[in-house]
Amino acid sequence: MSGIIEENETVQAQAEALWARISGALEKVSMASASAAVANPNAVQLILSKAEKNLIRVATRDQGVPGFDEVEIPQPRGPTVCFRGRMLADTQWTTRGTDPLLISLELWETEAGALVAAAFSEPAGREDGFEDCRVLVVDPTADIQAAHFAVMEHFQWADRARSMVRELGWDLRQEVA
């Protein structure tokens, strides 16, 4: 129990130090903008806007939500997807046939509430093959069922994917009026 308290105190101290740095930087920006506003108000507004976005980005990166990790998923045919997230579910199986594939599905949730669905495939039991990876990012939305169905479309409604998300309590029924 004392370890958790010490960790919370450390996190609190780090947060206070970060906010002190941010407050100091905002004070300097405020003083500079007051003297420069007369010269070029549009340029000052642009600089302040960029500074605010950068401060928010740094603050959220440094003060990550506990339980969320830095994740980087490279795609051979797409951008590398980077986020802070936690894994909700994953599953893995090997296909049958002359060239069996090892298939892996991962479902992540980001700090902001987006869903990240990743599907990996690689030749099973062979070193000479390549890994394929496809990633779908579903932005946070009020329509939870649409987000769930988008993930399932990405996973091609595979039986293993159905089983995986059923354990999360997802309702995969579509009500039609």
N, C-alpha and C positions, 0 to 999 in steps of 0.2 A: 504494500500500500504506500509506503514512504517513497518507493521508486517512482510511482505514478505522480505523487505530489511534487517530487523534485523535478520530474520531466515537465509537468504543467508550469511550474515556476520558471523553468528555463525557457519554455516557449513564450510565456508571458513577458519575460525580460527581453527576449529577442524581438517580440512584437513592439514593445515600448521603445526600444532603441531604433527600430525601423521607422516608427511613426515620428520620433524626434528628428531623424534625418530628413524625412519627407517634409515635416513642418518647417525646418530650417531652409530647405531648398525652396519651398513655396514663398517664404518670407523674402528671400533674395530675389526671386522672380517678380514678386509684387513690387518691391522697391525699384527694380530695374524697369519694369513696365511703366511705372508712374513717370519716370524721367524720359522714357523713349516714346511714350504714347503721342506726344506732341509731334515728333518727327514722322512716324509712319504707323498709324494705328492698325492698319490691316496686317502688316508684317508682325507686329506685336501679338495680335490675336492669333495668327497662325502658329507662332512660336509657343504661345501659351497652350494652345490646343494640343500640339505635339508633346509638350512637356507633361501635360496632364495624362495623356494616353501612356507615355513611357513610365510615369510614376505608378499608375495603376497596374501596368504590366509587371513592373519590378515588385510591387507590393504583393500581388497575388502569387507571383512565382516564389518569393522568399517565404511567404506565410501560407504554405500549402495546407490544405485540410488534412488532418491526420488520417492515415489509412489509404491515402492516394499516393501513387508513385509516378515518377517520370517514366513514360512509355514512348518508345520509338518503334514504329513498324514500317520497314522499307518495303516498297512494292517494285517488282521488276518492270511493270508497265504503268507507272503512276507515281505520284509524289510520295515521299516519306511522310507518314502521318505521326506527328508528335503531340503529346498531350499529357496532362496529369490525370490519372484515372485509377480506378479499382476494377479488378476483374469480377464480373457478376457470375459468369459460368463459362465452362469450356468442356469440350468433348473431343475424342479422338478415336479413329478406327481405320482399319486397313481394308481396301476394296479387294474383291476377288478377281481372278482372271490371269492371263499370261503376263501382264505387266501390272502387278498390284500397286496401288498408291496408298500412301499414308495420308489420311485426311484429318485436319485439325480445325476446329471451329472455336473461336474465342469471342466473348461478348464483354465489353467494357463499358463503364459509365465514367464520364469526365466530371470534374469538379463542378462544371456549369450545368450538368444534367444531360449532356448529349450522350447518345449511344454510339459506340464504335464497334462494328461487327467485322471480324477478320476471319477469312477462310484461307487455309494453307493446304497445299498438296505437294507431295514429293514422292519419287519412286521409293517403294518399300524395300528395305534390305539391299539397296545399291548405293554406292558412293558416286557413281558417274552421272547421276541425274541432276536436275535443277529443281529448286523450290519455287513454286508459284504462290503468290500471295495477292489476294484481292481484299480491299478494305472499303467499307461503307461507313460514312459518318452521317448520323441522323441528328440534326439540330434539335434542341429542346423544343417541345411543342405541347400545346394543351390537348391535342388529339393523341392520347397515349396509344390507342389501338392502331392508328395510322403508323406511328413510329414502330410498334411491334411488328406490324405487317411488312413494313419496309425492311426490317432486319430479316424476317423470314423469307422474303423475296430474294434477298442477297444470299441466304443460305439455301435457296431453291427448295424450300419447304421440305428439306430432308428429314427422314424419320428421326435421326439422331438429334437434329436441331429441335424438332418438336419436343422430344423427351427432355432435352437440356432446358428449354425455356418453360416447360410445364413445371419443372422443379422450382422455378422462380415465381410461379403463380400466374403466369400469363394466360389470359383467356383468348384462345385462337378461333373462337366462333364469330361469325359475322351475322349480325341481326339485319334482316331485310324487311322493310315495311310493305 
